[in-house]
């Protein structure tokens, strides 16, 4: 009788073990991983995510299926909040949001932020921006013809398009206007990157600021010698991109040390240019599997060949490097953080 009771007790104990005791290969076999992208289809973040999704399952234990779901809104803040608070915490969901999502959380003062960037399960970033640049693209038939034109006091402004609150494409012009004295007018509220490209084609705006990688993928005609677009300056880089040796960086144009410090602080997020996170609380063994697969996937020869055809740079960094960068942002003197927050609040019309 005692033997039977012991056996029954052992079986009950096994049945009561939490799901996370299951080996990752057993857990993921036959399952689907959802990749949430904080922007609409066709933009740079979406392109990177879809390339990743095509190969990621091959490097995960159990070889799960991987699908992409777009969740645009508020410059990817909707997706950031969803990944932190709503998405499954069992290792079947991760996603990508704007590179400045950690920065705006560190700055504070935004009631819409419902996450702590340090508490995500960080997978890493697909790009450290070594092969990319954030460029100001302007139509050649706009009223302003050069960077010198928008540096003139009282001259015509360059009209740039932007998306929702918190989007990098909105924040960078605000910083450039403050640090460099550029005459920039913004029209914001476009739903996604494709809508912005169409706005330029329809001449609703003169141009926009966006990644070189996004242009290579979505509007390669911008890069042709006879293009109707030109570039005024580049951001997010300490040195000029080799493909744009005659286009100055924001740091070069800084008027003084204070302006340069402002630019350098707001350029820090570009090192985690294509960030990926899973929700907080993912079981440790599954988190480790996701993190390893993330780094291994970006080494896949077929993926790299596809990325080269698309014109997107693959220079990944891991989650530890991302967390170190967030700590570096948080260690910035409070006065500088307060100044950046005040500028971005002004750009949103905050009182």
Secondary structure, DSSP 8 states (H G I E B T S, - for coil): -HHHHHHHHHHHHHHTS-GGGS-HHHHHTT-EEEEEESS-TTSHHHHHHHHHHHHHGGGSTT--EEEEEE---GGGHHHHHHHHHTS-SSSSEEEE--TTHHHHHHH---TT----TTTSEEEEESB-STT--EEEEEETTSS--SHHHHHSTTS--EEEE--STT-HHHHHHHHHHHHH---EEEE---SSHHHHHHHHHTTSSSEEEEEHHHHHHH-GGGGSTT-SEEEEEEES-SS--GGGTTS-BHHHH-SSHHHHHHHHHHHGGGGGTTEEEE-TT--HHHHHHHHHHHHHHTT-HHHHHHHHHHT---B-EEHHHHHHHHHHHHTS-HHHHHHHHHHHHHHTT--
